[in-house]
Amino acid sequence: MNKKFIIIGAIVFMLAAAGGSIAAQGGWENGWEKVSRQAAEETFQEVLIGEGQLNGRIDNNSVEIEVNGEIKAFGLSDEIIEQEFTDGSPVKFEYFIDKNQRGLITKLEVCDQKKDTIMTAAGVFVGFADSHTVEIKVEGEAKAFGLNEGISTANLQKGDNITFKYKENQSGRLVIIELEKKGNDHDKELQSAEGILTGRIDSHSVEIKVNGKHQAFGLSEALLEKEFAVGEISFKYYIDKNGRSIITEADFQKPRKDEIKTAQGIFSGLADNHTVEIEINGKPTSFGLEDYVTFIGVEEGQEIFIAYQEDAARERPVIIKIEVVF
């Protein structure tokens, strides 16, 4: 009887041990499966793309980035914890949301600030270099710009005034991302005038004597680099929104009256270093002097012979040759 109990007890113990082992084995396998699933989920999380401005590190494992005006904290994966960053730089990055709902960055790239900077300019449309490139004169210099997808050029004509936004792409090419056509000079009410061009004031304006009054006139983009000669001109201009007169058309190279005339008279004296007075047929007349003409040695009251030309710029005749009559 005692043996039976011993045998039964042994069997029960063995079954219990086996069951315990199976239970333990099943528990370990379930735990391993749970850990593996979590790792798989984290490994294959959806990769998100972000960009913003890096404010700096919070600690060794995280950084602060301003995204769309909002400052956010991001963790750093093991691969980029030791990566060096420059505070204030624009950045692009890849990240996923971990089990604690934190953004964890797996890849971070500092962008070229110059290439991400959007610039604004105004100029005059010159024409097309090819189907994807336009030429625009900006501050007197013609430059080539690529066209971003969707930019319309259907209504552009040579000479149109435009404003545009552009940036430099990764290849160093300037690319227009926004373009707007402005009112053109020929759309404005033009006025005609004539006068004496006395010279440039600066690269964008000239001085013209109109009806005896010296006036300043701005130059349209098309005339900024035009060569001109001092003298008589006829021109067209308009009044801009700031009340300035802007010339759109002009003949800056109208020739001076080169006909050489001669006269004989009595030298009356110097009015200043560049002006003499000569009495011709009993009438005092003022003459300008070319730089190479001198009256040194000529005395007042002496009879002289002169050759001269009309000079519209100086608004008086100018002596080009002098001889004393003996």
Secondary structure, 3 states (H helix, E strand, C coil): CHHHHHHHHHHHHHHHHHHHHHHHHHHHHHHHHHHHHHHHHHHCCCCEEEEEEEEEEEECCEEEEEECCEEEEEEECHHHCCCCCCCCCEEEEEEEECCCCCEEEEEEEECCHHHHCCEEEEEEEEEEEECCEEEEEECCEEEEEEECCCCCCCCCCCCCEEEEEEEECCCCCEEEEEEEECCCHHHCCCEEEEEEEEEEEECCEEEEEECCEEEEEEECHHHCCCCCCCEEEEEEEEECCCCCEEEEEECCCCCCCCCEEEEEEEEEEEEECCEEEEEECCEEEEEEECCCCCCCCCCCCCEEEEEEEEECCCCEEEEEEEEECC
